[in-house]
Amino acid sequence: MTEAAELPPAPQGARRVFGEYFPEAVRYAELLADVGVTRGLIGPREVPRLWERHLLNCAVLSEVVPEGVMVCDVGSGAGLPGIPLALVRRDLKITLLEPLLRRTNFLQEVVELLGLDHVTVERGRAEEVLGKVQPVHVVTARAVAPLDRLAGWGVPLLRPYGEMLALKGDTAEEELKSARAALGKLGVVSTSVLRVGEGVVDPQATVVRVEVGESPGGVRFAAKRAKAARAGRARRRR
């Protein structure tokens, strides 16, 4: 409980960003600062900068997410960026995908406590749920892995002409440059680096946008998706 006392007051910008769901954002921050630390979901040193570095930095991702789409937050961990995004965008249908049980337990508790009816929690790795979950319009991720590896997990979960939005740091341009060959093999047709959160976070958050064509993940993943879908239909017929 001592860690919770270290949580600073929410900055003024948080009220503007989260609007009517600001109380829920405060409760989420308190949970991260308390049980999030004791369960090892975030480090204790992150508590003093939870608002600027984590909640607001993730919430501003909403600026580039289209309206009314399905989103999968890959490697959701403690719910970043998926839960802040869910708090500011009730028009989205969001899946928090996370392989570790202690994290999915925490995520489920948060979803229920905050009344996030448009959010579901799925335990598993991206490569394990391929073909088992419905393809989404947008995949989000934050600090999960280098871009080439992250794209290998996230891009195949997209529907045709979908996009992956990855929150990255100062190395975004370099990561994108070194990952171009791998991205091309995954069916990526367009990439860009965006800055979001002007007037809310300083520095602004950096987002790498990866857009796919008609074959997300490339030919190999298209075949794997089709095989998994056939297997699923066969199980349902039994």
C-alpha positions as CSV (number, residue, x, y, z in Angstrom):
1,M,0.0,0.0,0.0
2,T,3.0,2.4,0.5
3,E,3.6,2.4,-3.3
4,A,0.1,3.9,-3.9
5,A,1.0,6.9,-1.8
6,E,3.7,7.8,-4.3
7,L,1.2,8.3,-7.1
8,P,1.2,12.0,-8.0
9,P,-2.0,13.9,-8.6
10,A,-3.4,13.7,-12.1
11,P,-2.2,16.5,-14.3
12,Q,-4.8,19.0,-15.6
13,G,-4.5,17.6,-19.1
14,A,-5.8,14.2,-17.9
15,R,-9.2,15.6,-17.1
16,R,-9.5,16.9,-20.7
17,V,-8.3,13.7,-22.3
18,F,-10.4,11.3,-20.3
19,G,-13.4,13.5,-20.0
20,E,-16.3,11.9,-18.1
21,Y,-14.3,8.8,-17.6
22,F,-11.6,10.6,-15.6
23,P,-12.6,8.9,-12.3
24,E,-12.1,5.5,-14.0
25,A,-8.7,6.7,-15.2
26,V,-7.7,7.7,-11.7
27,R,-8.9,4.3,-10.4
28,Y,-6.8,2.5,-13.0
29,A,-3.7,4.6,-12.1
30,E,-4.3,3.7,-8.4
31,L,-4.5,0.0,-9.3
32,L,-1.3,0.2,-11.3
33,A,0.5,2.0,-8.5
34,D,-0.7,-0.5,-5.9
35,V,-1.4,-4.1,-7.0
36,G,0.3,-3.4,-10.4
37,V,3.6,-3.0,-8.5
38,T,3.1,-5.8,-5.9
39,R,2.3,-8.3,-8.7
40,G,5.3,-7.2,-10.7
41,L,3.3,-5.7,-13.6
42,I,5.1,-2.4,-13.5
43,G,8.3,-1.3,-11.7
44,P,8.0,0.8,-8.5
45,R,10.1,3.5,-10.2
46,E,7.3,4.0,-12.8
47,V,4.7,5.1,-10.2
48,P,5.7,8.8,-10.0
49,R,5.5,9.1,-13.8
50,L,2.4,6.9,-14.4
51,W,0.3,9.7,-15.8
52,E,2.6,11.4,-18.2
53,R,4.7,8.4,-19.3
54,H,2.0,5.7,-19.3
55,L,-1.7,6.7,-19.1
56,L,-1.6,9.9,-21.2
57,N,1.1,8.6,-23.5
58,C,-1.2,5.7,-24.4
59,A,-4.5,7.6,-24.4
60,V,-3.3,10.0,-27.1
61,L,-3.0,7.0,-29.4
62,S,-6.7,7.5,-29.9
63,E,-6.0,10.4,-32.2
64,V,-5.0,8.0,-35.0
65,V,-7.4,5.1,-34.4
66,P,-10.4,5.1,-36.8
67,E,-13.9,5.3,-35.5
68,G,-15.9,2.2,-34.6
69,V,-13.3,-0.4,-35.4
70,M,-12.1,-3.7,-33.8
71,V,-8.8,-3.4,-32.1
72,C,-6.4,-6.0,-30.7
73,D,-3.8,-4.9,-28.1
74,V,-0.9,-7.4,-28.5
75,G,1.1,-8.1,-25.5
76,S,-1.1,-5.9,-23.4
77,G,0.7,-6.6,-20.1
78,A,-0.7,-4.2,-17.5
79,G,-3.2,-2.9,-20.1
80,L,-1.0,-0.4,-21.9
81,P,-2.1,1.0,-24.3
82,G,-5.4,-0.9,-24.5
83,I,-7.1,0.3,-21.3
84,P,-6.3,4.0,-21.6
85,L,-7.5,3.7,-25.2
86,A,-10.7,2.0,-24.1
87,L,-11.4,4.7,-21.5
88,V,-11.3,7.5,-24.1
89,R,-12.9,5.5,-27.0
90,R,-16.1,3.8,-26.2
91,D,-16.8,3.4,-29.9
92,L,-14.1,0.7,-30.2
93,K,-14.3,-3.0,-29.6
94,I,-11.0,-3.9,-28.0
95,T,-9.3,-7.3,-27.2
96,L,-6.5,-7.3,-24.7
97,L,-4.2,-10.2,-25.8
98,E,-1.7,-11.3,-23.2
99,P,-0.1,-14.8,-22.7
100,L,0.7,-14.6,-18.9
101,L,-2.0,-15.7,-16.5
102,R,-1.1,-13.2,-13.7
103,R,-1.4,-10.4,-16.2
104,T,-4.7,-11.6,-17.7
105,N,-6.1,-12.0,-14.2
106,F,-5.2,-8.4,-13.5
107,L,-6.6,-7.2,-16.8
108,Q,-9.9,-9.0,-16.2
109,E,-10.2,-7.5,-12.8
110,V,-9.6,-4.0,-14.2
111,V,-12.1,-4.5,-17.1
112,E,-14.8,-5.5,-14.6
113,L,-14.0,-2.9,-12.0
114,L,-14.1,0.0,-14.6
115,G,-17.1,-1.3,-16.4
116,L,-15.4,-1.6,-19.8
117,D,-18.1,-3.6,-21.5
118,H,-16.5,-3.1,-24.9
119,V,-13.3,-4.8,-23.8
120,T,-12.5,-8.5,-23.7
121,V,-9.4,-10.2,-22.3
122,E,-7.8,-13.1,-24.3
123,R,-5.0,-15.2,-22.9
124,G,-2.5,-16.4,-25.5
125,R,0.3,-15.4,-27.8
126,A,-0.5,-13.8,-31.1
127,E,0.8,-16.7,-33.1
128,E,-1.4,-19.1,-31.1
129,V,-4.7,-17.2,-31.7
130,L,-4.2,-16.8,-35.4
131,G,-7.3,-18.1,-37.1
132,K,-9.1,-18.5,-33.8
133,V,-10.0,-14.8,-33.2
134,Q,-11.7,-12.6,-35.7
135,P,-9.3,-10.5,-37.8
136,V,-9.3,-6.8,-36.6
137,H,-9.0,-3.4,-38.2
138,V,-6.2,-2.2,-35.9
139,V,-3.5,-3.9,-33.9
140,T,-1.9,-1.8,-31.1
141,A,1.3,-2.5,-29.2
142,R,3.7,-0.7,-26.9
143,A,7.2,-1.7,-25.9
144,V,6.6,-5.3,-26.8
145,A,9.5,-6.1,-29.2
146,P,11.6,-4.6,-32.0
147,L,9.4,-3.6,-34.9
148,D,10.3,-6.5,-37.3
149,R,9.5,-9.1,-34.6
150,L,6.4,-7.2,-33.4
151,A,5.0,-7.0,-37.0
152,G,5.5,-10.8,-37.3
153,W,3.1,-11.2,-34.4
154,G,0.7,-8.4,-35.0
155,V,0.3,-8.0,-38.7
156,P,-1.2,-11.5,-39.3
157,L,-4.1,-10.6,-36.9
158,L,-5.2,-7.8,-39.2
159,R,-8.0,-7.9,-41.7
160,P,-7.2,-6.9,-45.3
161,Y,-6.2,-3.2,-45.5
162,G,-5.9,-2.9,-41.7
163,E,-3.1,-1.3,-39.8
164,M,-0.8,-1.8,-36.9
165,L,-0.1,1.2,-34.6
166,A,3.0,0.7,-32.4
167,L,4.0,3.2,-29.8
168,K,7.7,3.6,-30.1
169,G,10.5,5.8,-28.7
170,D,13.3,7.8,-30.2
171,T,14.5,4.8,-32.3
172,A,11.3,4.6,-34.3
173,E,12.8,5.8,-37.6
174,E,15.8,3.5,-37.3
175,E,13.6,0.5,-36.4
176,L,11.3,1.2,-39.4
177,K,14.3,1.4,-41.7
178,S,15.8,-1.8,-40.6
179,A,12.5,-3.6,-40.6
180,R,11.4,-2.7,-44.2
181,A,12.4,-6.0,-45.8
182,A,10.6,-8.0,-43.1
183,L,7.5,-5.8,-43.4
184,G,7.4,-6.2,-47.1
185,K,7.3,-10.0,-46.7
186,L,4.4,-9.6,-44.3
187,G,2.2,-7.9,-46.9
188,V,2.8,-4.3,-45.6
189,V,2.2,-1.7,-48.3
190,S,2.7,1.6,-46.5
191,T,4.5,2.8,-43.4
192,S,4.8,6.1,-41.6
193,V,5.9,7.7,-38.3
194,L,3.4,9.9,-36.5
195,R,3.6,12.3,-33.6
196,V,0.5,12.5,-31.4
197,G,-0.5,14.2,-28.1
198,E,0.4,17.8,-28.9
199,G,-0.4,19.9,-25.9
200,V,-1.0,16.8,-23.7
201,V,2.4,15.0,-23.5
202,D,5.9,16.4,-23.9
203,P,7.6,15.1,-25.8
204,Q,4.8,13.9,-28.1
205,A,4.2,10.2,-28.4
206,T,5.7,8.5,-31.4
207,V,3.6,6.0,-33.3
208,V,4.8,3.8,-36.2
209,R,1.9,3.1,-38.5
210,V,2.1,-0.1,-40.6
211,E,-0.6,-0.6,-43.2
212,V,-1.3,-3.9,-45.0
213,G,-2.8,-4.7,-48.3
214,E,-5.1,-7.6,-49.1
215,S,-2.9,-10.3,-47.6
216,P,-2.0,-9.4,-44.0
217,G,1.0,-11.4,-42.9
218,G,1.8,-12.5,-46.5
219,V,1.0,-15.7,-48.3
220,R,2.3,-18.0,-45.6
221,F,0.1,-16.6,-42.9
222,A,-2.9,-16.4,-45.2
223,A,-2.6,-20.2,-45.7
224,K,-2.2,-20.7,-42.0
225,R,-5.3,-18.6,-41.2
226,A,-7.3,-20.5,-43.7
227,K,-6.2,-23.9,-42.2
228,A,-7.1,-22.7,-38.7
229,A,-10.5,-21.5,-39.8
230,R,-11.3,-24.8,-41.5
231,A,-10.2,-26.7,-38.3
232,G,-12.5,-24.4,-36.3
233,R,-15.5,-25.0,-38.5
234,A,-14.9,-28.8,-38.3
235,R,-14.8,-28.7,-34.5
236,R,-18.1,-26.7,-34.4
237,R,-19.8,-29.3,-36.6
238,R,-19.0,-32.2,-34.2
